Amino acid sequence: MTETGAHRAIDAVWRIESARLIAGLARIVRDVGLAEDLAQDALVAALERWPESGVPDNPGAWLMATAKHRAIDLLRRGKMLERKHEELGHELAARQESPEPDLDAAIDDPIGDDLLRLIFTACHPVLPTEARVALTLRLLGGLTTEEIARAFIVPEPTVAQRIVRAKRTLAEARIPFEVPRGAALAERLSSVLQVIYLVFNEGYSATAGDDWVRPALCEDALRLGRILAELAPHEPEVQGLVALMEIQASRLRARIGPSGEPVLLLEQDRARWDQLLIHRGLAALERAEELGGAFGTYALQAAIAACHARARTGEETDWAHIVTLYDALAQLTPSPIVQLNRGVAISRAFGPAAGLEVVDALTAEPSLKGYHLLPSVRGDLLEKLGRFDEARAELERAASLTRNERERALLLERAAACARASAS
Amino acid sequence: MRFMIIVKATKDSEAGVMPEGLEWDKVFAAMATYHEELQKAGVLLDASGLQPSAKGWRIKYSGTKRTVIDGPFTEAKELIAGYTLIQVKSREEAMEWARRFPNPALQDGEIEVRQLFELEDFPPSEAIERFRKMGVGTEK
């Protein structure tokens, strides 16, 4: 095996093993930052050894054993930070045995629980959202700082700093490495789901940059969601989120035109939708509903996406049903964005005038000020009603507000079409 | 990117009866554990076993002429007995997962791994555009 070949093989092992490795170590040292350092050290050791010796049969166990030795070395040489030393000492003392068998015993605990703890810690509300995102992709997704920076189009040092600060915050706030229980669980779970969906959405409709979609980011989010669904199989909202992401991802290819421009849902070529992902999404939605979660926020959104997925043509879409789902969603999470989407659904079910009524009520909404989709939707409805001058103004406004180049071009094109229609 | 792990048929898989016995239980258990691992890692898209070739058929072409030939077919090694479809980040990751695939047979088993085409791999042509429209081979 060539050296680069070996390095790429090790990268692949890292992608598969790193989350479990860090999670197992974090439970022992009670510090995700230190756990990641130990795991990284083990990776460095692998990069030194494996090109010579070949990848071992059980690379995960090799990495864990190496990291454990390193932890014990640090402990024995007393080179760990005093606090870490105390914590680790405490952990070991509590088990009343010599360090090595203790650590072994600790690692034999179910890995799944450690991974769950790691997810909850990385998405802890004590961290700012962007730090939760970076830390989750890094610790759970196995992405490098560089990959995260590229995905979110921010400088690499910015991401590195976010991660360093996040680890420090977790340590200083002494966030316990645990799965929250009772009332705290729902709130903390919603933070986890929010982080995963945020990653997905950044891939699904990029808020910045030249590309309209970044499928790799969607795949990362889906992978995280699928992992979480395995770890917490009885949480209906987890299934709901997975359903939503699978169904939306099924449309990824159809959302981009030949020259990279966005193609809107109703104009998409449905033959290009990925039936395997739709099937997976509908199955996840069914599980969410069986778990009694039909009216969760993600399950409702997934149900809306499912309505589109089931319609063989745009004309077959059950808009009346979509309106009822948006009604439920609007009651559950009264947000102007949901109202905006509800307005669109109403316009499809009951005509543009009915939709415009709902959308017009949102123009004074402060939180939508600067949100390009509001003038974009209004422009669309006004255009349908033949009010071309107003439509053009709205579409131009939407174009000036979006940060996505592809979308801006599309909006300006439509505005120009309105201007022509008005002149004729 | 997506890869298909193809399990080659054996005399046993072609026999058409679920093999029984302690040894086979171990094979099935290893297979179940492996797929659970794929599922837990969020990379499993689909997997299935195929019924023996005795229940299938082939169509042979000679120009515009076609002939249907009923199974079973010989040369078990050229037949497939199942597949596992995974979605991974790199070719190396697919390789690492494949390396962990348990022996699907008691003795001499074989798997084959193939990457799914993305139509972007082809130069543009009218026929490819029509496949694109059908959604054939469109990967994310």
Interface residues (C-beta under 8 A of the other chain):
Chain A: R8 A9 D11 A12 V13 R15 I16 V55 P59 G112 P215 A216 C218 E219 L222 R223 L224 G225 R226 I227 E230 L231 A249 L252 R253 A254 D269 A271 R272 W273 D274 Q275 L276 L277 R280
Chain B: Q39 K40 A41 G42 V43 L44 L45 D46 L85 Q87 K89 S90 E92 E93 M95 E96 W97 R99 R132 K133 M134 G135 T138 E139 K140
